[in-house]
Each structure stands twice: as structure tokens, then as C-alpha cells.
Amino acid sequence: MTEIVVIARLVPDLVEELEIAPSGKALDRSWLRLIINEFDNHAIEQAIIIKERSGAKVTVISPDAEGVEDMLYSSAAKGADRLIKLTGLDEEKKPTNKSLAQSLAGLIKEINPDLILTGVQANDDLTGDLGPQVADLLDMPYVGYISGVSLEGSTAKALKEYPGGLLAEMEISLPAALGIQASEEPPRYVAISKVRQMMSTANIEEISAGELDTEGEFTIERMYLPEAAEKAEMLEGSEEEIAAQLTSVLEDLGLL
């Protein structure tokens, strides 16, 4: 049976107004609402689609955070077979991708999956290097910006998206890790009643993240909102007048 592991994370809901903590070095988590990372949600959906086609077993792993149980039970309601919560993380400090990847790699190695899926990036992590780091630690190939996956024996066929809407079909030897940008179908909706049913029937395993490697971690010295500055000049007048002003500005800058 094909084993699929999905790494899913909770991230700040950008619909809410984010506030900076009094320390000035982190977000104020008092009223911070966390939701599943959009790309990770697509990764879960893609895993369930593969399961429905091939009978694969799907394990969803998520770092502990407020609301993670609801997210994991929702994954079970969609069709996930095994739920794991990574515990022992600092509630006040978000682990770096490097330290998180090391904890995840140790756990995933024990599961020995054929395929690892995770979101290509997160709204609080634009580097998108969690998947590549996990793949590197497990000595697996990694391909990102995937918009569809199918399994054929010991290989995966994936659609990789390039700028301009170009798609390339790639054949990847398993085991492999993929960074999902979009699942083949939009993430499915599950009724609250089904999620509540999973709360009484599904089991969330709690596994310690262990001691995180903090060597080489960056330190946040200051976090602040964008500061207003008078660096913009509004050009006014008719189209001809604006064009003339713009030409003059570009000439002064030596661009014309």
C-alpha cells in the first residue's frame, strides 16, 4: 500500500488585523486567529484524491498550535487515515524551517512514506524551504509548484507550473517530496457534523518534536508596520502634461 505523508501548518489569518506584541519582536498572539495554510490545504486534498484512486494511506502531520486538533479532525473527515500532532514546541516562538524540518524528518523516516506532500509555501514563510529541507534530510528528490499528481507504480507524474501559466509534466521516482501549489480539485468542504463525528472516533497521536536545533537561527530585532514616508509624487494634469512631467523625471534620473 502506498504511504503518503502530508505536512500541514496553521498560519495567521490575514483577514484579521495583525498586531505586534509589546516586545516589538513578534505578533501579539492574544487575539491571533490561526487557520490552515492554504497551500497545505491543497496538499491534503491532493493526497485524498490519490487515496481515492489508488487506496493509498494518508498521514497528516502538523506542529502543535491553537486549533490544530480541529484541523486534524477535519482532515480525517475528508479521508485522512492517521493524524499526528508534533508537540513540545515553544508556544511563544515559531520554530524555523530548519529546526522544524529536522524534527519532521526524524518522524517521517519512521513512517517510511512513498510520497511527501506539503504546501509550496505559507503566508508567514515566503521562502518555501520547509519541503526542500525535509526532502534533503531524507535524501529524496523535491519538486515544487505542483498542480496535480498521479501515481504509476514506482513513479509519480506531476504537473509543475511555470510563470505565464505554462505546465510541464514531470516523472519523478518515488520516494519523493512535492510542494503543492494547487490540488486537481478545490479542497472539499466537510460538514461540521462529520468533523464532530471524527472527534469521537478518530485518534490524534501526540509525538514530541524533541530538542530543536537552534544553531544558526536568525534573531528578530524589530517588527513594525510599514512606515509612511513622503517618497511619492503624484503627477497631475492632462495626459499630455503628465507625460511631459514623467519624461522630465526619467531624464533627470538618466533613464532617457
N, C-alpha and C positions, 0 to 999 in steps of 0.2 A: 504493500500500500504506500502510495506517495505521501510523504510528510511535508506539510507546508507550515512555516512559521511566519507570523505577521507581527512586526514591531509597531505598536501604536502608542501615541503620546497625547497627552492633554496639553492644550496651549491656551493662552489668554483669549477671551472672546473680544475681538476688535470692535464689535458693535458697542460694547460698553466703553465708558470713558476711563482710560487708564490713569492712575495717579502714582506719583513717586513717593516712596516711603520717606519718613523724616531723615533717615540716614543719607539720603541722596544717592544711594548706590544700588537701589533695587526698586522694583514695583511694590506698591503697597498691596499686600495680599489680603488685607482685612475684608475688602469687598470685591476682590478679584474673582471673576467668574471664569471657570475653565471649561473648555469644550474639546471634543476630539479634533485633532489636526485634520484638516480637510483632505490632504493627500493620503494620510494614514487610513481615513475612512474609505477612500477609493481602493487602497491596498486590501483592506478587509473584504470589500465587495468582490474584488478580482479573485481573491482566494476562495470565496464561497462559490463563485461561478465555476472555477476549476474543479472544486469538490463536486458540484452538481453534474459535471461532465464525466469525471473520472473516478469518483468515490474516494478522493484524497481525504486525509485527516488534516484538520486545520487547528493550529495552536495560536492563540493571540497572547502576546506578552506586552505588558505595559508597566512603566515605572509608577510607583505609588504616588498618588496625588488626590486632592479632594474631588470626589465624584468619579474616581476611576472604576469603582465597583459597578456603578450604573452603566458605564461604557462597556465594561466586560460582559455584563449580563445582556446588554443589547446585542453584542457580538454573538453570544450564544443563541439569542433569539433569531438571529439571521442564519445561524447554521454552524458556528464555530464549535469544535469538539472539546477543546481544552483551554482553560483560562488560567493565566499566571500573572500574579502581581509581584513586581520586584520591590521588595521592602528594604528598610534601613537607610533610605536616602534622607539627606538633610532637607527638612521642610522649608527652611528659610533660604536655602541656596540651591539654585538649579545646577545639577551636575553638568560638566562639559561633555561634549560628544565623545571625547577621548576616553574619559573615565567611564561613561555610560556604555560605550562600545565594548570596553574590556569586561565589564560585568555581564553584559548581554552575550558576548562571545562564549564565555565560560558556560553559561546556562544552555545556550543553543547547541554547543558542541555535544552536550549530553543527550539532547533530543535527536541530533544527527539528521536534520531535515534534508530533503532533496531540493527545496526551494525556500528562499527567504524573501519576503515582500515587505517593503516599508515605503512610506511617503518619500517622494524625492526631496522634499524639504519641509520646513514648518514655518509658520508666521513669526516665530520667535527665534528662528535658526535658519537664516538665509544662506548659510554656507552649504547646507545639504550634505555634510560629510559623515553623518552617522552610519548610513548604509555602506558606503565605501570602506569605512574603518572596520565595521563588523566583518565585511567580506574579506578584508586584508588579514585580519586576525585569524580567520577560519580558512585562509588560503583558497578562497573561492573567486571566480570572476564576478564582476559587478557591471551592470549596465543601467543607466538612469534615464529618466524622461520616457518611461514606458506607458503606452496607452492601450495595451491589450496583450494577453498571454495565453498560449495554449501549450499543452504538454504532449509530446510524442515520444514515448519510450524514455530514453535517457537524455533527451534534449528538450529544450523549451524554445518555442517560436514566439518572439516578442516584437511588437511594433514600437519602434523608437521614433519619437517626434523630434524634428529639427526646426529651427527658425523658419518662418514662412509657411508653416503648415505641411512641410514635407515629412513623409513617413517612410521609414526603412524597415523591412522585415529582417530580423536577425535570428540566427540559430545559435543557441547557447548550450553548451554541455552542462549537464547537471552533475553535482550540486552547484547552485549559483544563487546570487542575490540580485534583486531587481529593485530599482527605485521607481515607484509608481507615480505617474502624473495624473492619469485618469483611468478608471476601470472601463471595461467594454460597455457596461450599462451603468446608469446613475446609481449611487448607493441606495439600497432599498429601505423603505420605511417599515418599521415594525411597530405593531400596536403596543400600547402601554400594558395591556392585559397579558400579552405574551412575554414581555420583559419581566413582569411580576411573577409569572409562572416560572421563569428561569431562576428567579431569586430563591425559589423554594426547591428547585430540582438540580440546578447546576452548581458546581463547586469551583470556587476560586482558590487556587493554590497560592500560598504566600511563600516566596523564596527570597532569602536575603541577598542583597546586592553585594554583600561582603565589604571589605575595605576598599574604598575608591582610591585610585592612583591620582594624586593631585600634582605630581611633578610636571612642571612646565605649564601649569594652568595660568590663565590671564587673571588679572585683578581689575575689577571695575572701580575706577577712582571717582567717577561722577556720572550721574544720569540726569538728563534735563530735557525739557521740552524745547523744540526749535525756538531760537531767539530771534525776535523781529529785528530787522536791520534795514536801513534806508539804502538799499543797493539796487533798487529797481526804478527805472524811469519810464513813466507812461507817455507814449507818443500820442499827441492829439492833433486833430486837423482833418483835412480831406485826405483821400487816398494818395493824391499826388504829393501833398505836404508831408505825410507820414513817410512815404517812400523816399523823399528827399532827405528828411531827418535821419532815417535809417541808413541811407547811403553815407551821409556825413559821419555818423557814428562808426561805421565799418571802416571808412577811410582813416579816421583818427586812430583806430586800433591796428591799422596796417593790414587789414584783411582784404582790401580792394586796391 
